[in-house]
Amino acid sequence: MTKFLPLIAVLALGGCATSETTYLNNGEQGLSIDCSGEANSWAACYEKADASCAGTGYRIVGTDGTPSLKESDKTLGVDVGNFKNRSVVVVCK
């Protein structure tokens, strides 16, 4: 079991962006992409959007997420202990 503990820790921290189909108020079909977690970034959201739209491009409808801390609020230059929420809704072109 102790052999698998580091693997489990890496998998827990190393998340990946997920997407699911959603419908906007105007009936338009879009994608809701979640790239929350310490190991992801906003770039992961946009990469997932590009891949999900098969390179045809996309339009960002909305974003939601935990704001970045100011440098003075970080511990040794790192934002420690705060779970990052990031999501974006896009419509493929």
ROKE-678861 format. One record per atom (N, C-alpha, C): x negated, y, z; residue number from 1; atom name. Coordinates in nm, 3 decimals, padded with zeros to 5 digits. Atoms other than C-alpha are relative to their C-alpha. Layout:
REM residues N
c1,c2,c3,num,atomo
X,Y,Z,NUM,CA
...
REM end
This chain:
REM residues 93
c1,c2,c3,num,atomo
-00.082,-00.119,00.000,1,N
00.000,00.000,00.000,1,CA
-00.086,00.125,00.000,1,C
00.085,-00.119,-00.006,2,N
-00.282,00.243,00.078,2,CA
-00.063,00.031,-00.134,2,C
00.053,-00.024,00.135,3,N
-00.406,00.198,-00.279,3,CA
00.096,00.085,-00.082,3,C
-00.101,-00.069,00.079,4,N
-00.081,00.337,-00.413,4,CA
00.035,00.139,00.053,4,C
-00.033,-00.128,-00.060,5,N
-00.052,00.634,-00.179,5,CA
-00.053,00.119,-00.080,5,C
00.046,-00.113,00.083,6,N
-00.277,00.866,-00.387,6,CA
00.077,00.012,-00.131,6,C
-00.076,-00.003,00.125,7,N
-00.088,00.769,-00.702,7,CA
00.138,00.062,00.022,7,C
-00.131,-00.056,-00.032,8,N
00.245,00.850,-00.539,8,CA
-00.010,00.150,00.023,8,C
00.019,-00.143,-00.025,9,N
00.111,01.186,-00.422,9,CA
-00.019,00.077,-00.130,9,C
00.023,-00.066,00.129,10,N
-00.010,01.275,-00.773,10,CA
00.129,00.009,-00.079,10,C
-00.126,-00.002,00.074,11,N
00.323,01.180,-00.927,11,CA
00.099,00.099,00.061,11,C
-00.092,-00.093,-00.066,12,N
00.514,01.384,-00.670,12,CA
-00.036,00.145,-00.030,12,C
00.043,-00.138,00.026,13,N
00.307,01.698,-00.732,13,CA
-00.006,00.033,-00.148,13,C
00.026,-00.025,00.140,14,N
00.260,01.658,-01.103,14,CA
00.121,00.007,-00.088,14,C
-00.125,00.000,00.074,15,N
00.620,01.696,-01.214,15,CA
-00.008,00.048,-00.143,15,C
-00.004,-00.049,00.137,16,N
00.724,01.773,-01.565,16,CA
00.135,00.069,-00.021,16,C
-00.121,-00.074,00.030,17,N
00.986,01.996,-01.719,17,CA
00.108,-00.095,-00.051,17,C
-00.113,00.080,00.046,18,N
01.329,01.842,-01.772,18,CA
00.103,00.091,-00.064,18,C
-00.103,-00.081,00.066,19,N
01.609,01.959,-01.996,19,CA
00.130,-00.078,-00.009,19,C
-00.130,00.061,00.020,20,N
01.978,01.893,-02.026,20,CA
00.089,00.096,-00.078,20,C
-00.092,-00.080,00.081,21,N
02.250,02.013,-02.259,21,CA
00.096,00.075,00.091,21,C
-00.096,-00.082,-00.074,22,N
02.468,02.293,-02.130,22,CA
00.081,00.081,-00.100,22,C
-00.084,-00.083,00.087,23,N
02.744,02.509,-02.273,23,CA
00.016,00.138,00.063,23,C
-00.011,-00.138,-00.046,24,N
02.750,02.886,-02.246,24,CA
00.147,00.041,00.007,24,C
-00.137,-00.050,-00.013,25,N
03.062,03.090,-02.165,25,CA
00.067,00.021,-00.134,25,C
-00.057,-00.024,00.133,26,N
03.107,03.167,-02.535,26,CA
00.016,-00.129,-00.080,26,C
-00.015,00.128,00.067,27,N
03.111,02.793,-02.621,27,CA
-00.124,-00.049,-00.072,27,C
00.125,00.035,00.067,28,N
02.761,02.792,-02.767,28,CA
-00.074,-00.108,00.081,28,C
00.076,00.105,-00.066,29,N
02.551,02.483,-02.691,29,CA
-00.143,00.046,00.022,29,C
00.136,-00.037,-00.032,30,N
02.222,02.543,-02.517,30,CA
-00.071,-00.108,00.079,30,C
00.077,00.091,-00.083,31,N
01.955,02.374,-02.311,31,CA
-00.036,00.069,00.131,31,C
00.043,-00.048,-00.131,32,N
01.898,02.420,-01.941,32,CA
-00.128,-00.076,00.034,32,C
00.131,00.062,-00.021,33,N
01.530,02.354,-01.872,33,CA
-00.048,00.036,00.140,33,C
00.048,-00.018,-00.136,34,N
01.399,02.303,-01.519,34,CA
-00.147,-00.037,00.004,34,C
00.144,00.025,-00.014,35,N
01.025,02.333,-01.458,35,CA
-00.046,00.048,00.136,35,C
00.032,-00.036,-00.137,36,N
01.023,02.377,-01.083,36,CA
-00.118,-00.081,00.050,36,C
00.107,00.074,-00.065,37,N
00.737,02.269,-00.863,37,CA
-00.133,00.071,-00.009,37,C
00.133,-00.061,-00.010,38,N
00.383,02.361,-00.775,38,CA
-00.085,-00.027,-00.124,38,C
00.086,00.040,00.112,39,N
00.229,02.176,-01.071,39,CA
00.045,00.059,-00.133,39,C
-00.050,-00.057,00.125,40,N
00.444,02.347,-01.336,40,CA
-00.018,00.150,-00.002,40,C
00.008,-00.144,00.017,41,N
00.454,02.700,-01.469,41,CA
00.110,00.042,-00.097,41,C
-00.097,-00.047,00.100,42,N
00.674,02.919,-01.686,42,CA
-00.039,-00.051,-00.138,42,C
00.046,00.052,00.129,43,N
00.460,02.802,-01.977,43,CA
00.056,-00.140,-00.025,43,C
-00.056,00.135,00.015,44,N
00.584,02.446,-01.912,44,CA
00.145,00.008,-00.047,44,C
-00.138,-00.019,00.045,45,N
00.942,02.571,-01.954,45,CA
00.005,00.031,-00.149,45,C
-00.003,-00.043,00.140,46,N
00.865,02.737,-02.285,46,CA
-00.053,-00.108,-00.093,46,C
00.049,00.113,00.081,47,N
00.667,02.437,-02.413,47,CA
00.110,-00.104,-00.017,47,C
-00.110,00.096,00.006,48,N
00.962,02.210,-02.328,48,CA
00.110,00.052,-00.093,48,C
-00.101,-00.060,00.089,49,N
01.199,02.452,-02.505,49,CA
-00.042,-00.016,-00.145,49,C
00.050,00.013,00.137,50,N
00.980,02.449,-02.816,50,CA
00.010,-00.144,-00.048,50,C
-00.007,00.142,00.037,51,N
00.958,02.069,-02.815,51,CA
00.144,-00.047,-00.016,51,C
-00.140,00.041,00.006,52,N
01.331,02.027,-02.750,52,CA
00.071,00.057,-00.121,52,C
-00.062,-00.062,00.118,53,N
01.419,02.260,-03.037,53,CA
-00.069,-00.043,-00.129,53,C
00.066,00.060,00.117,54,N
01.198,02.059,-03.275,54,CA
-00.073,00.103,-00.087,54,C
00.079,-00.098,00.072,55,N
00.990,02.362,-03.371,55,CA
00.081,00.099,-00.081,55,C
-00.083,-00.095,00.076,56,N
01.287,02.557,-03.513,56,CA
00.008,00.136,00.068,56,C
-00.006,-00.124,-00.076,57,N
01.251,02.824,-03.247,57,CA
00.119,00.001,00.093,57,C
-00.108,-00.009,-00.098,58,N
01.478,02.929,-02.966,58,CA
00.017,00.143,00.045,58,C
-00.032,-00.131,-00.056,59,N
01.643,03.228,-02.807,59,CA
00.023,-00.021,00.150,59,C
-00.015,00.010,-00.145,60,N
01.614,03.276,-02.430,60,CA
00.128,00.071,00.041,60,C
-00.128,-00.056,-00.044,61,N
01.957,03.331,-02.277,61,CA
-00.011,00.049,00.144,61,C
00.014,-00.042,-00.139,62,N
01.856,03.350,-01.911,62,CA
-00.113,-00.074,00.068,62,C
00.104,00.062,-00.081,63,N
01.586,03.276,-01.658,63,CA
00.035,00.018,00.146,63,C
-00.020,-00.010,-00.143,64,N
01.592,03.213,-01.287,64,CA
-00.120,-00.065,00.067,64,C
00.114,00.061,-00.067,65,N
01.308,03.151,-01.049,65,CA
-00.048,00.078,00.120,65,C
00.063,-00.060,-00.117,66,N
01.109,03.224,-00.740,66,CA
-00.100,00.104,-00.047,66,C
00.096,-00.102,00.043,67,N
00.923,03.552,-00.784,67,CA
-00.141,-00.031,00.050,67,C
00.139,00.019,-00.040,68,N
00.545,03.543,-00.769,68,CA
-00.033,00.090,00.118,68,C
00.044,-00.081,-00.114,69,N
00.381,03.663,-00.451,69,CA
-00.106,00.100,-00.043,69,C
00.109,-00.094,00.022,70,N
00.159,03.968,-00.441,70,CA
-00.129,-00.064,00.049,70,C
00.130,00.056,-00.041,71,N
-00.211,03.890,-00.406,71,CA
-00.022,00.013,00.150,71,C
00.021,-00.022,-00.143,72,N
-00.208,04.034,-00.054,72,CA
00.081,-00.097,00.087,72,C
-00.083,00.094,-00.076,73,N
00.060,03.781,00.052,73,CA
-00.048,-00.145,-00.012,73,C
00.050,00.136,00.021,74,N
-00.138,03.476,-00.065,74,CA
-00.104,-00.037,00.106,74,C
00.100,00.051,-00.093,75,N
-00.357,03.259,00.159,75,CA
-00.122,-00.043,-00.080,75,C
00.123,00.027,00.074,76,N
-00.713,03.255,00.026,76,CA
00.022,00.003,-00.151,76,C
-00.027,-00.017,00.143,77,N
-00.579,03.366,-00.312,77,CA
00.096,-00.100,-00.060,77,C
-00.091,00.104,00.049,78,N
-00.330,03.078,-00.336,78,CA
00.134,00.013,00.072,78,C
-00.133,00.000,-00.057,79,N
00.044,03.069,-00.280,79,CA
00.026,-00.138,00.058,79,C
-00.007,00.130,-00.065,80,N
00.057,02.786,-00.026,80,CA
00.136,-00.018,00.069,80,C
-00.119,00.037,-00.076,81,N
00.370,02.614,00.099,81,CA
00.132,00.051,-00.052,81,C
-00.126,-00.048,00.055,82,N
00.630,02.785,-00.116,82,CA
00.036,-00.081,-00.123,82,C
-00.045,00.077,00.116,83,N
00.826,02.559,-00.352,83,CA
00.045,00.097,-00.108,83,C
-00.032,-00.090,00.111,84,N
00.855,02.724,-00.690,84,CA
00.122,-00.052,-00.075,84,C
-00.118,00.030,00.082,85,N
01.197,02.724,-00.856,85,CA
-00.014,00.076,-00.131,85,C
00.005,-00.064,00.132,86,N
01.189,02.793,-01.229,86,CA
00.100,-00.072,-00.091,86,C
-00.088,00.057,00.101,87,N
01.461,02.740,-01.487,87,CA
00.027,00.104,-00.106,87,C
-00.028,-00.087,00.113,88,N
01.541,02.882,-01.825,88,CA
00.110,-00.064,-00.084,88,C
-00.104,00.048,00.091,89,N
01.843,02.851,-02.055,89,CA
-00.031,00.057,-00.136,89,C
00.033,-00.042,00.136,90,N
01.773,02.861,-02.427,90,CA
00.105,-00.055,-00.097,90,C
-00.081,00.047,00.111,91,N
01.966,02.823,-02.750,91,CA
-00.093,-00.019,-00.119,91,C
00.085,00.027,00.117,92,N
01.788,02.657,-03.042,92,CA
00.054,00.074,-00.121,92,C
-00.040,-00.073,00.121,93,N
01.790,02.851,-03.369,93,CA
00.032,-00.097,-00.111,93,C
REM end
